[in-house]
Amino acid sequence: MKHIFLMALIAGVTFASEHGEAAGVETDIVQRTVNFLIFAGIVYYLIAEPVKAFFIGR
């Protein structure tokens, strides 16, 4: 589980340091959407069961 978090952290730092063009010249909405969907999937995978257990335990 620590390896998944470490890979996501490294990928986030790597892609966050991009050198962009002037504002509005190029849009990368598809890449950002794919990255968000991957991130949302990883977050769901990691916290779905603990959240379900928490609410069942209430």
VOBA-1610 file (N, C-alpha, C; in pm, whole numbers, padded with zeros to 5 digits, always signed):
BEGIN
Met+00083-00118+00000Met+00000+00000+00000Met+00088+00124+00000Lys+00200+00120+00068Lys+00289+00236+00071Lys+00348+00262-00067His+00365+00156-00146His+00423+00172-00279His+00328+00249-00371Ile+00197+00224-00359Ile+00100+00295-00442Ile+00103+00443-00409Phe+00104+00475-00279Phe+00108+00615-00238Phe+00236+00681-00287Leu+00348+00613-00275Leu+00476+00669-00319Leu+00477+00693-00470Met+00423+00600-00547Met+00418+00618-00693Met+00328+00736-00729Ala+00214+00750-00661Ala+00125+00862-00689Ala+00190+00995-00653Leu+00262+00997-00542Leu+00331+01118-00499Leu+00439+01158-00599Ile+00517+01063-00644Ile+00623+01092-00740Ile+00562+01140-00872Ala+00455+01075-00918Ala+00391+01116-01043Ala+00334+01257-01030Gly+00274+01288-00917Gly+00217+01421-00897Gly+00322+01528-00898Val+00434+01503-00831Val+00542+01602-00827Val+00605+01618-00965Thr+00619+01509-01036Thr+00680+01514-01169Thr+00595+01593-01266Phe+00466+01565-01269Phe+00379+01633-01364Phe+00344+01775-01321Ala+00359+01806-01194Ala+00329+01941-01146Ala+00437+02039-01187Ser+00554+01991-01226Ser+00664+02079-01259Ser+00676+02102-01410Glu+00563+02098-01480Glu+00567+02117-01625Glu+00596+02263-01659His+00651+02284-01775His+00681+02418-01822His+00575+02455-01925Gly+00477+02533-01884Gly+00363+02563-01970Gly+00391+02675-02067Glu+00308+02680-02168Glu+00312+02788-02267Glu+00237+02907-02209Ala+00217+03008-02291Ala+00140+03124-02248Ala-00003+03080-02215Ala-00068+03151-02126Ala-00200+03112-02078Ala-00299+03106-02194Gly-00369+02995-02204Gly-00474+02980-02304Gly-00427+02934-02440Val-00299+02915-02459Val-00250+02874-02591Val-00277+02726-02613Glu-00243+02643-02518Glu-00268+02500-02528Glu-00352+02456-02410Thr-00454+02376-02438Thr-00533+02321-02329Thr-00501+02173-02318Asp-00496+02126-02197Asp-00466+01985-02174Asp-00577+01923-02090Ile-00702+01953-02127Ile-00816+01908-02048Ile-00828+01756-02048Val-00793+01692-02157Val-00804+01546-02163Val-00704+01482-02067Gln-00581+01527-02069Gln-00481+01472-01980Gln-00517+01498-01835Arg-00564+01617-01804Arg-00603+01649-01666Arg-00721+01564-01622Thr-00815+01541-01711Thr-00931+01459-01678Thr-00890+01315-01651Val-00803+01261-01734Val-00755+01124-01713Val-00678+01116-01581Asn-00593+01212-01553Asn-00519+01212-01427Asn-00613+01220-01308Phe-00718+01303-01317Phe-00813+01313-01207Phe-00887+01181-01187Leu-00928+01116-01295Leu-00999+00989-01282Leu-00910+00882-01219Ile-00784+00880-01256Ile-00690+00786-01194Ile-00675+00817-01046Phe-00660+00944-01013Phe-00647+00985-00873Phe-00772+00947-00794Ala-00890+00976-00849Ala-01015+00944-00780Ala-01028+00793-00759Gly-00987+00715-00857Gly-00991+00569-00844Gly-00899+00518-00735Ile-00781+00574-00726Ile-00686+00534-00622Ile-00739+00571-00484Val-00793+00692-00472Val-00848+00735-00343Val-00964+00645-00303Tyr-01054+00614-00397Tyr-01167+00526-00367Tyr-01116+00388-00323Tyr-01018+00336-00395Tyr-00963+00205-00363Tyr-00905+00202-00221Leu-00840+00310-00181Leu-00774+00313-00051Leu-00868+00341+00066Ile-00974+00419+00046Ile-01055+00458+00162Ile-01198+00405+00161Ala-01240+00332+00060Ala-01379+00286+00053Ala-01415+00196+00171Glu-01336+00094+00196Glu-01367-00001+00304Glu-01361+00064+00442Pro-01258+00141+00475Pro-01258+00207+00607Pro-01377+00300+00629Val-01418+00372+00525Val-01532+00462+00539Val-01661+00382+00560Lys-01678+00273+00485Lys-01796+00188+00504Lys-01799+00131+00644Ala-01685+00083+00692Ala-01678+00026+00826Ala-01708+00132+00932Phe-01663+00253+00912Phe-01689+00361+01007Phe-01838+00389+01018Phe-01906+00399+00904Phe-02048+00431+00908Phe-02133+00314+00956Ile-02091+00192+00928Ile-02162+00077+00982Ile-02146+00071+01133Gly-02029+00105+01181Gly-02001+00104+01325Gly-02073+00213+01403Arg-02119+00314+01336Arg-02189+00422+01406Arg-02322+00370+01444
//
